[in-house]
Amino acid sequence: MLGIVVVGGGFGYLLAAENIRTDLPDIQQSYTTHIYDIKGNEIAVVHAEEDREPATIDKVPNHLKNAFLAVEDARFYQHIGIDVRGIMRALWENIRHQSVMEGGSTITQQLARNYYLTQEQSYHRKIQEMFLALKIEHRHTKDEILELYLNQIYFGRGAYGVQAASKAYFGKNVEDLDLNECAMLAGIPKSPNYYSPMDNMEAAQERKAVVLNQMAKYGYISASTAQKTAAEEVHLAKPVPKEGKANYFVDYVIQTMIDKYGADGLYKGGLKIYTTLDMDAQQAAEEAMKNLPEMKDANGLKQPQGALVAIDPHTGYIKAMVGGRGTDMFNRAALAERQPGSAFKPFVFAAALESGYTPSTVVDDSPLNIYGWSPQNYNRGFSGSVPLQYACEQSLNVATVRVAQDVGIDKAINLAREMGISTIVMEGDKNDVNLSTALGGMTKGVTPLELTSAYCTFANKGRYVKHTAIAKVLDRNGNVLEAYPVPDKTKQVLKEKTADYLNTMLRGVVARGTGTAANINDTVAGKTGTTSDYHDAWFVGYVPDLVVGVWIGCDDNQQMGTMTGGTLPAHIWTIFMKKIIEGNNKV
């Protein structure tokens, strides 16, 4: 009763204020969005597809309709466009979190928002959405509303509506989808960037299981069917690589903008997006990555795959990005979570230097046993008492573990997180708060983008600057929506003295240690990374004004012979950096 009074009072107040439209406004016109490089040259045009294939409600499989009802609006056929119980639950969450959260929207409200309103999150917009939902329910039947909804919802990859999404993901018409495919499709709209099976199959499968469980909860399928279907694989249509410039980078920009402005904001908003991309650097990166060998095939793609990211450490500007061989749509630079191996060690050394170590501090590289775990060095030998500098240069595993034991692995982990590594698992049965993390043995791994961005802190005198692909965004009227770099996105994570010491140590890696293949001049610092099973090989290196990370690995985690980070990754890094220097770019 109290809830009804509160909601009713809110309606009355807003109506009295005469600032809510209760008619159905015209559907907003679509405007083309343009994407530019750092010099203002256009590199991509983005717009809504006008040739959508709407699916009539009788063509939509019952499994797909039921899947959407189960996860989006279980009481759709009972309510009048708004669900008071859902509203009160959302209102409580808003009060509890002291912010305006979306929650409580029915399918009709979502239809009203997506067709007629902006993605603004405010109480004013929420009330307007409710009034429009009531109008829609008055004018249309429930099946008409559901049909409209299913034909306008965004599924990622530029696909609006269930028919376009069915073609994009499964290569078939919507009426031909089975339960497995229906459940996965219904799970995507919650977060199209994250739950797209072409980008993140693991997350998509987890979301599919949630959808199936909800369907079982509401009686659309049995619990045993939900369990069986959750375990089934989904066979996707082979994606068609996009044509154009810097496709992986452009796709990353598109996904970033959708996260901020919604799909309609990007595809229909007429934005002018000025990116950080340097096309000269991008071309050099793409040329360098052509040196990947052809060892085997996996899932119809040549292996190994690779990624290269180049970032200005002072601004966080991403200057170049390559996310694979260019024959698929999966951006490994931003999305592939891979084991970093010894490329994680600089965070341990940074923690030690913050705790009072210096490059000349003597550390112990002798046999070690920790509850049955005996870490080994790459050469299976030991070096005895050595300076920390030498342990870094030669990437000594045992000495690094002893250092982590002494200063605390939690300190190294916390520094990595402060430098932007978001994939570290801090709790649960399997987590990263253990000494194997010192050697890069992680639960999930890291992405090439985040690891490269973290190394920028070393090159930037200990100050972390969050990476960005966006320099400036204008709306269609020329108003600035955002601009970078933003001062409050920076933070002094390491003492300048720590960064100086670490730079000295990492220059030694290139001058005398495992990274000599990248020794193009005496300013180069970096670290190699190789997993013990040769599944991943890394080289992240930098000069004062540019940090470049290179990763090589197979999508299916097959072994790559005996490739180490100091061989092909360092070689590709060198090819790229020499091209940059020859082009008289600032490095």
Secondary structure by P-SEA (a helix, b strand, c coil): caaaaaaaaaaaaaaaaccccccccccbbbbbbbbbcccccccccccccccccccccccccaaaaaaaaacccccccccccccaaaaaaaaaaaaaacccccccccaaaaaaaaccccccccaaaaaaaaaaaaaaaacccaaaaaaaaaaccccccccccaaaaaaaccccccccccaaaaaaaaacccccccccccccaaaaaaaaaaaaaaaaaaccccaaaaaaaaabbbbbcccccccccaaaaaaaaaaaaaacccccccccccccccccccaaaaaaaaaaaccccccccccccccccbbbbbbccccccccccccccccccccccccccccccccaaaaaaaaaaaacccccbbbbbcccccccbbbbcccccccccccaaaaaaaccaaaaaaaaaaacaaaaaaaaaaaccccccccccccccccccccccccccccaaaaaaaacccccccbbbbbbcccccccccccccccccccccccccccaaaaaaaaaaaaaaaaccccccccccccccbbbbbcccccbbbbbbbcccbbbbbbbbbcccccccccccccaaaaaaaaaaaaaaaacccc
